Amino acid sequence: MTTPEPPSDAQQDAPHVATVLKLAATMQRSAVLVSAVVAVIALVVAFVLRGGAGVVGALVGAVIAGGLGWLGTWVMARTARASPAGVMIGAMAAFGMKILFMLVFLLLFQGTTLFDSRSFAFTILAVTAAWIIGEVVGFVRTRIPAVDL
């Protein structure tokens, strides 16, 4: 008689885990693609309109916006094995960390001459909007029902 194999991690996971992991991966992939395109456009526009300082500002804005956007889907994937409420707590904690990071960054670099602040501001807005749009597109493309009755 053979002994039964222990169940794999996938078999032990709650039903929502595979869904959350698939959503996080798809949303992140889609958001990275859209954000990268917008970041490149922002870098070119910043160079044309504001020169070298504009490129530096746009680059800093793109890196920060991309990094903070990535943090949300990373936390989503890392908390997937928690309860659905745990996933939401992780998402809200990540949102709070994003706000805190931006507050500290803006306080430290207010009035800086290291980079063009207008290029920074417009790039961070554009890349953040692109990231959100990319996440929505990724979410829709997974075709996973948001409400299961």
C-alpha positions, 0 to 999 in steps of 0.5 A: 500500500502506498502512502498518499502524497501531501496536498500541494500548495495550490490544493491547500490554498483558498479558492480566491488565491489563484484568482488574486495571483492571476489578477495581480500578474495580469494587472502588473504586466499591462500597467508596466507596458502602458506606463513605459510608453507614457514615460518615454513620451514624457521624457521626450516632451520634457527634453523638448520643452525643458532641456536636460533638467526637464529630462531629469525631472521626468525621469525622477517622476516616472521612476517614482510613479512606476515604483509606487504603482508596482508596489500596489500589485506586489502587495496584492500578490504577496497577500493573496494567501491571506483572507480577502479582508487581509488582501484589502488591509494589505492594499490599504497599507500599501496606499498609505505607504505611497501617500507617506512616501510622496509626502516625505519626498515632496517635503525633502525636495521642495524648491529643488534645483536638481530637476525641473519640478514641472516636468516631474509633476506632469510626468508623475501624473501622466505615469500614475494615470497610465498605471491605473489605466493599465491595471484596469485594462489588465483586470478586464482582460482576465475576465474574472467575475468581480461578484460571484453569486 
